[in-house]
Amino acid sequence: MKPLKTLVISMVGIAAILAGYVLHNHIVKVKAARLEHAVAPAAYFPAGAIWTKDISHAPLDPQSSTIIAWLADAGGWGFGKMNVDFGLRVLQANANTPFVPFRKGPGFYNEDSDVVSTIPLPAGGGIEGVQGYQCPDGDCHLIVADRSHGKLYEAYQANYADGALSANDLAVWDLNRIYPPSGRGDQCTSADAAGFPIAPLLFNADELAAGSINHAIRFILPNPRIRAHVFVHPATHAGNPLGPVTAPPMGAHFRLKASFDLSKLTPAAQVVARAMQKYGMFLSDGGNMALTAQNDRDTTAKYTDMDFGSHDLQALKVTDFEVLELGTPIRRGGDCVLNR
């Protein structure tokens, strides 16, 4: 009986393997079918905006090697590795989205902020890192893209209470405008220290599913690794960096070297890396998490389906990048005058 029992067990094992293979193939086919029809989201600004410029052949800054070498010696990315944070949400408003009153927060940046009486607040949305609109710690971003009215609302230290939304900084971007090199205005900050819009620089699950990111990417460094007192266009503000003259200034434009071996990365991570080679990434703020991706709750695809996680770009070292021509550094100081 033992040979028969062994045969039965073997046949069951083979059947299980075949079933698993069939299931795996089904999952792959379903995923492939979904990805075949995936479409990258529309750009936030008109064609010609700086965020969508192909810089794959743009000239390097004369100090590129010096800056990269210093940054590598200083520790490279925050925590020493290129990690990805998925906390920021980009909510999509439409013509039916309700507006709520907007109130200035207790530390409102009067010069740097746009003043509005109301702001769209999509049902079921949330601010950075939480499911609702109540900020637990004060360091919360609210981002709402209202394409029906051609506006992008980005608020810092946002919180909803007593029937109104408050924030200490509010930048309202015109989605139909190509901004000049001085953005919203020199010496003007935004929801990001550099004065940039945030949403156009975040990559998301829909783009990974489509296999194409058609814009530059936001990245950050610890404040001691950002050059103090200056910024370069398209940044319009420096924040509070502490680094020496050999550190990259706020607004620096990095590009992943064309020689980088993409086979070191997962397929989804390769999508991000190709964008870094074609569009680059802009130094936007101070902090330890090098990259920020849009939270997948606000996209139709899922990062888990794409096998993309917060550590999947750790193979990218500072020395794999180069610094594009910086232009004339602008010294921090003076009043913000918004470009209306």
C-alpha positions in Angstrom: 0.0 0.0 0.0 2.9 2.4 0.6 3.8 2.8 -3.1 0.1 3.6 -3.8 0.0 6.1 -1.0 3.1 7.7 -2.2 1.7 7.9 -5.7 -1.5 9.5 -4.5 0.5 12.0 -2.4 2.7 12.8 -5.4 -0.4 13.3 -7.6 -2.0 15.6 -5.1 1.3 17.6 -4.9 1.5 17.9 -8.6 -2.1 19.0 -8.8 -1.5 21.6 -6.1 1.5 22.9 -8.1 -0.5 23.0 -11.3 -3.3 24.8 -9.5 -0.9 27.4 -8.1 0.6 27.8 -11.5 -2.8 28.4 -13.1 -3.7 30.9 -10.3 -0.4 32.7 -10.7 -1.0 32.9 -14.5 -4.5 34.2 -14.0 -3.3 36.9 -11.6 -0.5 37.9 -14.1 -3.0 38.0 -16.9 -5.5 40.1 -14.9 -2.8 42.5 -13.9 -1.4 42.7 -17.4 -4.9 43.4 -18.7 -5.3 46.2 -16.2 -1.9 47.7 -16.9 -2.5 47.5 -20.7 -5.3 50.0 -20.3 -3.7 52.2 -17.6 -3.3 55.8 -18.5 -1.0 58.3 -16.8 -2.9 61.2 -15.3 -3.0 64.5 -17.1 -0.4 67.1 -16.4 -1.3 69.9 -13.9 0.1 72.8 -16.0 0.2 73.5 -19.7 2.8 72.1 -22.0 6.0 74.1 -21.5 5.9 74.2 -17.7 9.3 73.7 -16.1 8.2 70.5 -14.4 7.6 68.7 -17.8 10.8 69.8 -19.6 13.0 67.1 -21.0 16.5 67.7 -19.4 18.1 64.4 -20.5 20.7 66.4 -22.4 20.8 69.6 -20.4 24.3 70.9 -19.4 25.8 70.2 -16.0 26.7 72.8 -13.5 30.5 73.4 -13.3 30.4 72.5 -9.6 28.3 69.3 -10.2 31.1 66.9 -9.2 32.1 69.0 -6.2 28.5 69.2 -4.9 27.9 65.5 -5.4 31.2 64.5 -3.7 30.4 66.8 -0.7 26.9 65.5 -0.4 28.1 61.8 -0.5 30.7 62.6 2.3 28.0 64.4 4.3 25.8 61.2 4.4 23.9 61.3 1.1 20.1 61.1 1.3 18.4 61.5 4.7 19.0 58.3 6.7 21.7 57.6 4.1 19.3 55.9 1.7 16.7 56.9 -0.8 13.5 56.0 0.9 10.0 56.9 -0.2 7.2 58.4 1.9 3.6 57.8 0.9 1.9 60.2 3.3 0.9 63.0 1.0 -2.6 62.9 -0.5 -3.8 64.8 -3.6 -7.5 65.1 -3.6 -9.5 65.7 -6.8 -12.3 68.1 -6.7 -15.0 68.5 -9.4 -17.9 70.9 -10.1 -20.0 69.3 -7.4 -17.4 69.4 -4.6 -18.6 71.5 -1.7 -16.7 74.6 -0.6 -16.1 75.3 3.1 -15.0 78.6 4.7 -11.3 79.2 4.9 -9.8 80.9 8.0 -6.2 82.2 8.6 -4.3 80.0 11.1 -2.7 81.6 14.2 0.7 81.8 12.4 -0.7 82.7 8.9 2.0 83.8 6.4 0.3 86.9 5.2 2.8 87.9 2.5 3.4 84.5 1.1 -0.2 83.2 1.0 -3.2 83.6 -1.2 -6.2 84.7 0.6 -9.5 83.1 -0.3 -12.9 83.0 1.5 -13.6 79.4 0.7 -11.8 76.2 -0.3 -13.1 72.9 -1.9 -13.1 70.0 0.5 -13.9 66.6 -1.2 -16.1 64.2 0.8 -14.2 61.3 2.2 -10.8 62.9 1.7 -8.1 63.8 4.2 -4.9 65.7 4.9 -1.4 64.3 5.0 -1.1 61.0 6.9 -4.7 60.8 8.1 -8.1 59.7 6.8 -10.0 62.9 7.8 -9.3 66.6 7.9 -8.2 66.9 11.5 -4.5 67.5 11.9 -3.0 65.5 14.8 0.4 67.3 15.1 0.3 70.6 13.3 2.6 69.5 10.4 -0.1 68.7 7.9 -0.5 69.4 4.2 -3.8 69.6 2.4 -3.7 69.4 -1.4 -6.8 69.7 -3.6 -6.7 69.8 -7.4 -9.8 71.5 -8.7 -9.5 71.1 -12.5 -13.0 72.2 -13.1 -12.0 75.7 -11.9 -8.4 75.5 -13.0 -7.0 75.8 -9.4 -4.6 73.8 -7.3 -4.9 74.5 -3.5 -1.9 73.5 -1.3 -2.1 74.4 2.4 0.5 73.9 5.1 -0.5 73.3 8.8 -4.0 72.7 7.7 -6.9 71.6 10.0 -10.6 71.4 9.8 -12.7 72.4 12.8 -15.9 74.2 13.6 -17.1 74.0 10.0 -14.1 75.7 8.5 -10.6 74.9 7.2 -7.6 76.8 8.6 -4.0 76.9 7.6 -0.9 78.9 8.2 0.1 79.0 4.5 -2.0 78.7 1.4 -0.8 78.7 -2.2 -3.4 78.7 -4.9 -1.9 77.8 -8.2 -3.4 78.6 -11.6 -3.4 75.4 -13.6 -3.8 77.3 -16.8 -0.7 79.4 -16.4 3.0 78.8 -17.2 4.8 80.4 -14.3 8.0 82.4 -14.9 11.3 81.3 -13.4 10.4 83.3 -10.2 7.2 81.2 -9.8 4.7 82.8 -7.4 7.4 85.4 -6.6 10.9 85.6 -5.3 11.2 85.2 -1.5 7.8 83.6 -1.5 7.3 80.2 0.1 4.5 77.8 -0.5 3.3 74.6 1.1 6.9 73.5 0.3 9.9 75.5 1.6 11.3 76.0 -1.9 8.1 77.7 -3.0 7.2 74.9 -5.5 3.8 73.4 -6.1 3.8 69.9 -4.6 1.3 67.9 -6.6 3.0 68.2 -10.0 6.2 66.7 -8.6 4.6 63.7 -6.9 4.5 60.4 -8.7 1.6 58.0 -8.1 0.3 54.5 -8.6 -1.5 55.3 -11.8 1.8 56.5 -13.4 3.6 53.4 -12.2 0.7 51.3 -13.7 0.9 53.2 -17.0 4.7 52.7 -17.0 5.4 56.4 -17.5 6.1 59.4 -15.3 6.0 62.5 -17.5 7.4 65.1 -15.1 10.2 65.9 -12.7 10.1 64.5 -9.1 10.2 66.2 -5.7 13.1 65.3 -3.4 14.3 66.6 0.0 17.5 66.6 2.0 18.2 67.2 5.7 18.7 70.9 6.4 22.4 70.5 7.2 22.9 69.2 3.6 21.3 72.1 1.9 23.3 75.3 1.2 22.4 78.1 3.6 21.0 81.5 2.8 20.4 81.0 -1.0 18.1 79.4 -3.5 18.1 79.0 -7.3 15.2 79.3 -9.8 12.7 77.8 -10.2 12.8 77.8 -6.3 11.7 81.1 -4.8 12.5 80.5 -1.2 15.2 78.9 0.9 13.6 77.7 4.1 16.1 77.2 6.9 19.0 75.2 5.5 22.3 75.0 7.3 24.8 73.6 4.8 28.1 75.1 3.5 28.7 76.6 0.1 29.6 73.1 -1.3 26.1 71.9 -0.5 23.3 72.0 -3.1 21.0 75.1 -2.8 17.3 74.9 -2.5 15.8 74.4 -6.0 18.8 72.4 -7.3 17.9 70.2 -10.2 19.4 66.7 -10.1 19.5 64.1 -12.9 20.1 60.4 -12.6 23.1 59.5 -14.8 22.2 57.9 -18.2 24.8 55.2 -17.4 22.9 53.9 -14.3 22.1 50.2 -14.7 18.3 50.1 -14.5 18.3 46.3 -14.2 19.3 46.8 -10.5 15.7 48.0 -9.9 12.3 46.4 -9.9 10.1 47.2 -13.0 8.1 49.8 -11.0 11.2 51.4 -9.6 12.6 51.6 -13.2 9.6 53.8 -14.1 10.7 56.3 -11.4 14.3 56.1 -12.4 13.6 56.7 -16.1 11.7 59.9 -15.1 14.8 61.0 -13.1 16.9 60.6 -16.2 14.5 62.4 -18.5 13.0 65.1 -16.2 15.2 65.0 -13.1 14.2 65.9 -9.6 14.1 69.2 -7.7 15.3 69.9 -4.2 12.1 71.1 -2.6 12.3 71.0 1.2 14.2 69.8 4.2 13.7 66.4 5.8 14.9 62.8 6.0 12.7 60.9 3.5 14.3 61.6 0.2 11.2 61.1 -2.1 7.5 61.6 -1.7 4.9 59.6 -3.6 1.2 60.3 -3.7 -0.8 58.2 -1.3 -2.5 55.4 -3.3 -5.9 56.0 -1.7 -6.3 58.9 -4.1 -5.4 56.9 -7.3 -7.2 54.2 -9.2 -4.2 51.8 -9.1 -2.4 50.4 -6.1 1.3 50.3 -5.2 0.9 46.8 -3.9 -0.2 45.6 -7.3 2.9 47.2 -8.8 5.2 45.6 -6.2 6.6 49.0 -5.2 7.6 49.9 -1.7 9.3 52.5 0.3 12.8 50.8 0.0 12.7 50.0 -3.7 14.9 52.9 -4.7 17.6 52.4 -2.2 20.0 51.2 -4.9 20.1 54.9 -6.1 23.1 56.6 -4.4 23.9 60.3 -4.4 26.9 59.4 -6.6 24.5 58.1 -9.3 23.3 61.6 -9.9 24.6 64.9 -11.4 23.6 68.5 -10.8 22.3 70.5 -13.7 23.3 74.1 -14.4 22.2 76.0 -11.3 22.1 79.6 -12.6 22.6 82.6 -10.3 22.0 81.9 -6.6 19.6 84.3 -5.0 20.2 85.3 -1.4 17.4 84.7 1.0 15.9 87.8 2.5 13.4 90.6 1.8 9.7 90.6 1.4 7.7 88.2 -0.7 5.8 90.0 -3.6 3.5 87.6 -5.3 3.4 87.4 -9.1 -0.3 88.0 -9.6 
